[in-house]
Amino acid sequence: MERRSDIELARALAAGDRAAGDALIDRSYDGVFRFLRPLCRGDAARAADAAQEAFRRAWEALGRFEGRSSFATWVCRIAYNVVVDEARRPAPLPLEDPEDGTPFDPPDEGGTLPDEDAARAEESAALRRAVRRLPEELRFAVAARYWAEARLEEIAAVEGITEAAVRKRIKRALELLAEALEAGA
């Protein structure tokens, strides 16, 4: 059986074919989740929630999917907007101990990490912080390319720019990231 294109599946889903929706999710969820996890500070639950919201929004906007990029890349752009929207909301109030009013600390789930793992975790956290500080157009380009593994032509199609412009954005983003990491972001 011939593999249906993303645009064919999207049209079938819009016409009510739930199996087409399942196929689109099977094909794209892992890439969207990989894209979101670093943007969600490594929090898998937040990334899963953001992915779910991104797919919900994608289903609502299905008629606007033109097939100029993969469905996964298109959903990554929506997912990026979900994370940005979430960041703009005020932070929730912390839970407090009713007796003394101090915030509850989350339980320690694994004890301390070995030095090597701790260093790797800190490097990863520093990179995520530096990426979050990039200007939005650079942040999306580098996140889509390296975290979602989107092709340059897909990013260009989603952003409405040329592949050369995407390459320039990624180059500039990598320069800024190198500077930030050297400065100890």
C-alpha positions as CSV (number, residue, x, y, z in Angstrom):
1,M,0.0,0.0,0.0
2,E,1.3,3.4,-1.0
3,R,2.1,5.8,1.8
4,R,-0.3,8.8,1.7
5,S,1.2,12.3,1.8
6,D,0.6,14.6,4.8
7,I,-1.7,16.8,2.7
8,E,-3.8,13.8,1.6
9,L,-4.1,12.6,5.2
10,A,-5.0,16.2,6.4
11,R,-7.7,16.4,3.7
12,A,-9.0,12.9,4.7
13,L,-9.1,14.0,8.4
14,A,-10.9,17.1,7.5
15,A,-13.5,15.0,5.7
16,G,-13.9,12.9,8.9
17,D,-11.5,10.0,8.4
18,R,-10.2,9.4,12.0
19,A,-7.7,6.9,10.8
20,A,-6.0,9.6,8.8
21,G,-5.7,11.7,12.0
22,D,-4.2,8.7,13.8
23,A,-1.7,8.3,10.9
24,L,-0.7,12.0,11.1
25,I,-0.2,11.7,14.9
26,D,1.8,8.5,14.5
27,R,4.0,10.2,11.9
28,S,4.5,13.5,13.7
29,Y,4.1,13.2,17.4
30,D,7.6,12.1,18.4
31,G,9.2,15.0,16.4
32,V,6.8,17.6,17.9
33,F,7.6,16.2,21.4
34,R,11.4,16.3,20.8
35,F,10.9,19.9,19.6
36,L,8.9,20.9,22.7
37,R,10.9,19.2,25.5
38,P,13.8,21.6,25.5
39,L,11.5,24.6,25.2
40,C,9.7,23.3,28.3
41,R,12.9,23.1,30.3
42,G,13.2,19.4,29.9
43,D,9.8,18.8,31.6
44,A,8.3,15.8,29.8
45,A,4.8,16.4,31.3
46,R,4.8,20.1,30.1
47,A,6.0,19.0,26.7
48,A,3.3,16.4,26.4
49,D,0.6,18.9,27.5
50,A,2.0,21.5,25.0
51,A,2.0,18.8,22.2
52,Q,-1.6,17.9,23.0
53,E,-2.6,21.5,22.8
54,A,-0.7,22.0,19.6
55,F,-2.4,19.0,17.9
56,R,-5.8,20.3,19.2
57,R,-5.1,23.7,17.6
58,A,-3.8,22.0,14.4
59,W,-7.1,20.1,14.1
60,E,-9.0,23.3,14.4
61,A,-6.8,25.0,11.8
62,L,-6.6,21.9,9.5
63,G,-8.0,23.9,6.5
64,R,-4.9,26.2,6.6
65,F,-2.4,23.3,6.2
66,E,-1.2,23.7,2.6
67,G,1.4,20.9,2.5
68,R,4.3,23.3,1.8
69,S,6.1,21.6,4.8
70,S,5.6,18.3,6.6
71,F,2.7,18.2,8.9
72,A,5.1,17.7,11.8
73,T,6.9,21.0,11.0
74,W,3.6,22.8,10.7
75,V,2.5,21.5,14.1
76,C,5.9,22.4,15.5
77,R,5.2,26.1,14.6
78,I,1.8,25.8,16.3
79,A,3.5,24.1,19.3
80,Y,6.0,26.9,19.5
81,N,3.1,29.4,19.7
82,V,1.6,27.3,22.5
83,V,4.8,27.6,24.5
84,V,5.1,31.3,23.9
85,D,1.4,31.8,24.9
86,E,2.1,29.8,28.1
87,A,5.1,31.9,28.9
88,R,3.1,35.1,28.6
89,R,0.6,33.9,31.2
90,P,1.3,34.7,34.8
91,A,3.0,31.9,36.8
92,P,0.6,29.9,39.0
93,L,0.7,30.6,42.7
94,P,2.9,28.0,44.5
95,L,1.2,25.5,46.8
96,E,1.9,26.4,50.4
97,D,1.9,24.4,53.6
98,P,-1.3,25.5,55.5
99,E,0.5,25.4,58.9
100,D,3.5,27.8,58.2
101,G,2.8,29.2,54.7
102,T,6.1,27.9,53.2
103,P,5.9,26.4,49.7
104,F,6.0,22.7,49.3
105,D,9.2,21.4,47.8
106,P,8.7,18.8,45.0
107,P,9.8,15.3,46.1
108,D,13.3,14.3,45.1
109,E,12.8,11.6,42.5
110,G,16.3,10.3,42.0
111,G,18.7,11.6,44.6
112,T,21.8,13.4,43.4
113,L,23.2,12.8,40.0
114,P,26.8,11.7,39.5
115,D,29.1,14.5,38.6
116,E,29.2,13.7,34.9
117,D,25.4,13.6,34.6
118,A,25.1,16.8,36.7
119,A,27.6,18.6,34.4
120,R,25.7,17.4,31.3
121,A,22.4,18.4,32.9
122,E,23.8,21.9,33.6
123,E,25.2,22.3,30.1
124,S,21.8,21.3,28.7
125,A,20.0,23.7,31.0
126,A,22.4,26.5,30.0
127,L,21.7,25.8,26.3
128,R,18.0,25.8,26.9
129,R,18.2,29.2,28.7
130,A,20.4,30.6,25.9
131,V,17.9,29.4,23.3
132,R,15.0,31.0,25.2
133,R,16.9,34.3,25.1
134,L,17.3,34.3,21.3
135,P,15.0,36.7,19.3
136,E,11.9,34.8,18.4
137,E,12.6,34.2,14.7
138,L,16.1,32.9,15.5
139,R,14.7,30.7,18.3
140,F,12.2,29.0,16.2
141,A,14.6,28.4,13.3
142,V,17.3,26.8,15.6
143,A,14.7,24.8,17.6
144,A,12.9,23.5,14.6
145,R,16.2,22.5,12.9
146,Y,18.0,20.8,15.8
147,W,15.3,19.8,18.2
148,A,12.5,18.8,15.8
149,E,15.0,17.8,13.0
150,A,13.0,19.8,10.4
151,R,14.5,20.2,7.0
152,L,15.5,23.8,5.9
153,E,12.9,23.8,3.2
154,E,10.2,22.9,5.7
155,I,11.2,25.7,8.1
156,A,11.3,28.1,5.2
157,A,7.8,27.1,4.1
158,V,6.4,27.5,7.6
159,E,8.1,30.8,8.1
160,G,7.3,32.1,4.6
161,I,11.0,32.9,3.9
162,T,13.7,31.4,1.7
163,E,16.0,28.6,2.6
164,A,18.9,31.0,2.4
165,A,17.1,33.2,5.0
166,V,16.7,30.1,7.3
167,R,20.4,29.3,7.0
168,K,21.3,32.9,7.9
169,R,18.9,32.8,10.9
170,I,20.4,29.5,12.1
171,K,24.0,30.8,11.6
172,R,23.2,33.9,13.6
173,A,21.4,31.9,16.3
174,L,24.5,29.6,16.6
175,E,26.8,32.6,16.9
176,L,24.6,34.1,19.6
177,L,24.4,30.8,21.4
178,A,28.2,30.4,21.4
179,E,28.6,33.9,22.8
180,A,26.0,33.3,25.5
181,L,27.5,29.9,26.5
182,E,31.0,31.3,26.6
183,A,29.7,34.2,28.8
184,G,28.1,31.6,31.1
185,A,24.4,32.0,30.2
